[in-house]
Amino acid sequence: MFFILSKVLLFLLMPFWWIMILLLSAWISKSPKIKKRLLVMAIVIAVVFTNPLLYRTAVLAWQPEPVQLPAGRVYEAGIVLGGMAGFDKYDRGHFGDPADRFIQTANLFHRGIIKRILITGGTGTLNQANPPESIFLKTAFLANGVPDSCIIIESQSRNTYENAVYSKKLIDSLHLKPPYILITSATHIRRSENVFRKAGYDVISYPCDYKVTPVKFRFLASILPNSSLLDQWAVFLKEMVGLAVYKLTGKA
């Protein structure tokens, strides 16, 4: 039930649908006064959630600073969270925008900083029709030169909470010494760290896949509306609301 509710929540957090509902309501409304108010609300939301400066400011405040691990320190395992890959209609896996999670994890392994890679991620879709993401990611790590003996997969989880719960069983059964390096996107790391610590892990967060990085101010780039931000805001709002919900339900 929690998994289904989380998918519904993501839909409700999409500014695009807020605008569509307001426009539809304005079209249906018989009252000129209410129609005008609804249209104004739709315009305000559209302006706010397509403004690059507002988006950059919010995300920069949310993302933690990049982490520099101590020189010479070696860790038993790096835990990399799924959510970076998808499948086509032929069940062929492919990387998406958060693929930096894969890159940074492989980098940590090849530099000798982590001895093993624990990939956690099953199928995040409602119908559970796709293959487990961790299976595809394992083949990608093998192709990248990571030995099979150094890869651990957890393929049952559907969300961050289940990532932590199911991975804990594997970590404990293998008696791997903490702390572990927790690798996921910078916008996702707050929720992930809270969930994993709540589940009893000793982790060091290693954020990557930064959605926004500090750049020199460009006036036009900061004020010209960008419609793609409507989707990006939905992902960002999911992290903020998701952390609050996890804390309220005792999962973080």
Order of alpha helices (4+ residues) and beta strands (2+ residues): alpha-alpha-alpha-alpha-beta-beta-beta-alpha-beta-alpha-beta-alpha-beta-alpha-beta-alpha-alpha
